[in-house]
Amino acid sequence: MRVIGVDPGLTTTGYAVVERVAGSLRALDVGAVATAAADARAARLAALHDGLAAVVTRWRPAAAAIESVFFNANVRTAMATGQASGVALLCLAHAGVDVAHYTPTEVKSAVVGVGSASKDQVGAMVAALLRLAAPPRPPDAADACAVAICHLNRSRLAAALRAAR
């Protein structure tokens, strides 16, 4: 099963295409779409869409997983992240890809085993699970890998539970 994981952000949106083959996880494409703060917001969102659409077109994932937007005290940041998340959802919907949503705590628990894991712990575990020499960079790309891994593990469990019923 091939999954694209997305860690949305207006400045940097991390993405990772990960697949499970014969029980092993493999990263096919890991990176980020970056936008310039000096550009108009609409242009930045369009660039984000185009970058993600190119990845989806190239790899044709069977499913997508996106980290749910975490709202904090900074309304500006929350709004920009929400807009980036909306663009990612639109891109995936246009491609006909089903999307699952996971909170940061769910992702950290699924990958590290602890919902309060640090970015460094997530990166190290992602590198270990995907047999990479080092954690993916930027950290948004490592987070996208973690989101994809979370979905692959959860969907496998869900399938096993369905089969058991």
N, C-alpha and C positions, 0 to 999 in steps of 0.2 A: 504494500500500500504506500502510495506517495502522497505526502502532505506538505503544504506550504504553511509555515508559521510566520506570523506577522506581529511585530512589536511596534505599534503606531506612534508616530511623533511628527510634528511639523518640520522640525529642523533635521531630524534623522529618523527614518523608519527602517527598522531592521527586518530582514526577511531570511528565511531558510527553507530550502526544499530538502526534506529528509524522507527516506523510504526505509521500510522494513522488508528485508528479503531473507527468507529462511531463518527468521528469528534475530537477524542482525540489523542494527541501525546503520545507515550510511548517509552522509551529507552529500547531496548532489550539487548544491549551489547555496552559498552563504554570503550575505553582503548587506548593504544598506543603500537606501536612496536618500541622498542628502539634498537639502535645499538651502539657498542663501537667504539670510535674514534681510538683506537689502532688497530682495525682490518683493513684488506685490503678493499678498496672501493668495489671491486667485491663481497667479502664475506658479506659486509654490505647490499648491494643491494639484494643479494640472501636471506639474513635473512628477509629483508623487504618484499620481494615477498612471502616467505613461511608464514610469520605471517599474511599478508593480505589474502592469499589464504585460510588459515585455517578459518578465520572469514567468508569469502564468502561461503566456503563449508558448514560451520555450519548453517548459517542463510539464504542462498539462496535469497538475495535481488532481488526485481523486477527491481530496478534501482540503479544507483550510482550517486553521485555528488562529484566533486572534486574542491577544491579551486585552482584557476588558479595561476600559479607561478608568484610571484611578483619579478621583477628584480630590484635590487638596485645597489648601487655603489660597493658593495663587489662581485666581479665576482666569486670568489671561492664559496661563499655561494649560489649564484644564480645557478651556475653549479651543485652543489650537490643537491639543491632542485629540479632542472629540471630533474636530473637523477632519484631521488626518485619519482617524479611525473610520469615519463615515466614507471618506474617499476609498479607503481600502475595501470596505464592505461593498461599495458600489462596483468597484473593479472586479471583485470576486463574483458578485451576483451576475454581472454582465457575462462573465466567463462560464456561468452555470456551475460554479463550485459551491458545495454546501459548506457553511461556516459554523464552527463551534467557538464558543467564548469561554475563556478561563480567566479567573482572577489571578493577580500576581501570587497570592498565597497558594492557590491550587497548583500553579505551575511549579513554584519552589518545592512544595510538598511532593509532587510527582517526580521531580528530577533529583532533588537533593535529599528528600525525606523530612525536611523541616520547613515549615511555612515562613519562617523568619530568616531564612538563609540570606547571606550577603551576595552582592553581585559577583565577588571573587569566587565564592563557593559554587554559585550557579555556573560560572564560566569554567571552572575546573571540572565539575561533574559533566558538563556538556562535552568538553574535550575528551574525557575518559569514555563516555558512552559512545561517542562517534569516532573514537580512536584517532583523534587529532593530536598533532604535536604540541599545540598550544590552544588556549581558548580563542574562539573567533573574535575578531575585532571589526568594528567597534563593539562596545558592550551591547548595543542594541541588536547586533547580529547574533551574539551569544544568547540574548534573551529570546530572539525569534527561534533559534534552535531549540531552546528549552520549551517553548510553546508547542512546537511541532512534536517533540518527544512526548510531552504531556498528552497530546491528543492521540498519538500512536499507542501509548500505553493504556489510556482510558478506553479507546475504541476497541482494543483487543480484549480488555476486561468486559466491556459491554457485550461484545460478541459471544464471549464464553458464557456469560450469564444468560443471554438469549438462548443459546444452545442447550443449556442445562434445564431450562424451563420446558 
